[in-house]
Amino acid sequence: MVLVRAVMPMRGVGHGRLPTRSARRGPQPEPNPAQYDNVPVIAITLLAIDLPVPEGGTVQLFWESVRHDGGHYAAFLISFFAIAAAWRDHHDIFKYVRRVDSGCGRTTHSGC
């Protein structure tokens, strides 16, 4: 790799010094974990769409319908809490991130 001296002084670069790698690239975007907040919301919504709607003209028939489909509701709750825990951990990790590169974005989007 060949380094070329900057002809014009750059911001934050002293006279006679080469610009740092980040100065050559320009301003870096701030990490924004909020851009990934919609993924768990969509996942939870898609899980909820398949939930059976309880039926019954009386309170007793309603609760019988709920008990009949209780496995579906239990699976939804387990999935909901698993997604919520992963989402919370993702936010906790990104509290310590100062800069994000393209590799981080690819990893986040791939789900690895």
TIDREN-68234 format. One record per residue (C-alpha): residue in one letter; x, y, z. Coordinates in steps of 0.05 Angstrom, whole numbers, plus 32768, in hexadecimal, padded with zeros to 4 digits. Example, Ala and Ser with C-alpha at 12.3 -4.5 7.8 and 13.67 -1.06 7.14 Angstrom:
# residues 2
a80F67FA6809C;s81117FEB808F;
***
This chain:
# residues 112
m800080008000;v801B80447FED;l800E807F801B;v800880C37FFC;r801381038023;a7FD781308027;v7FE181707FFE;m7FAD81988024;p7FAA8195806F;m7F6F816E8089;r7F47817C80C7;g7F67815C8104;v7FA8814E80DF;g7FE6817380F3;h8017819180C1;g8044815D80A1;r801D812180BC;l7FF780F08092;p7FAC80EE809E;t7F9380B580C8;r7F6A807F80A7;s7F29809A80C3;a7F3A80E180AC;r7F4580C78065;r7F0180A58065;g7EDB80E08080;p7EAA80E080B9;q7E93809C80D0;p7E4A808F80DE;e7E3780878127;p7E1F8042813B;n7DD38041813A;p7DB68003815A;a7D7180218151;q7D74800F8107;y7D707FC6811B;d7D377FCF814C;n7D037FC08117;v7D1C7F78810C;p7D057F5B814F;v7CC47F83814B;i7CB57F648107;a7CC87F1E8120;i7C997F24815C;t7C627F3E8130;l7C697F0480FF;l7C667ED4813A;a7C267EF68153;i7C037EF28110;d7C007EA68115;l7BE17EA7815A;p7B9A7E8B815C;v7B647EBC816F;p7B3C7EA381AC;e7AF27E99819F;g7AB67E9381CC;g7A767EB781DA;t7A7F7EB38225;v7ABB7EBB8253;q7ABC7E718261;l7ABE7E5F8217;f7AF37E94820B;w7B227E768240;e7B157E2F8226;s7B2B7E4781E1;v7B697E678200;r7B797E268226;h7B6F7DFE81E6;d7BA37E2881C1;g7BD07E3181FE;g7C0C7E1081DB;h7C0B7E4581A5;y7C0A7E7D81D9;a7C417E5D8202;a7C6D7E5681C4;f7C617E9F81B3;l7C747EB681F9;i7CB47E8C81F9;s7CC77EA981B5;f7CB57EEF81CB;f7CE27EEC8208;a7D1B7ECC81E0;i7D187F0381AB;a7D127F3981E0;a7D4F7F1F8205;a7D797F1D81C6;w7D617F6481B4;r7D747F7D81FA;d7DB97F5C81F6;h7DC47F7C81B2;h7DB67FC081CF;d7DE37FB3820B;i7E1D7F9F81DE;f7E157FDD81B2;k7E1B800B81EE;y7E667FFE81E9;v7E6D8008819D;r7E8C80488185;r7E93803A813B;v7E748008810B;d7E957FEF80CC;s7E757FCA8091;g7E887F8680AF;c7E5D7F9380EC;g7E237FA680C0;r7E2A7F678096;t7E2E7F3C80D5;t7DF17F5D80F3;h7DC97F5580B4;s7DDD7F0D80AA;g7DC77EFA80F0;c7E0A7EDB8103;
***
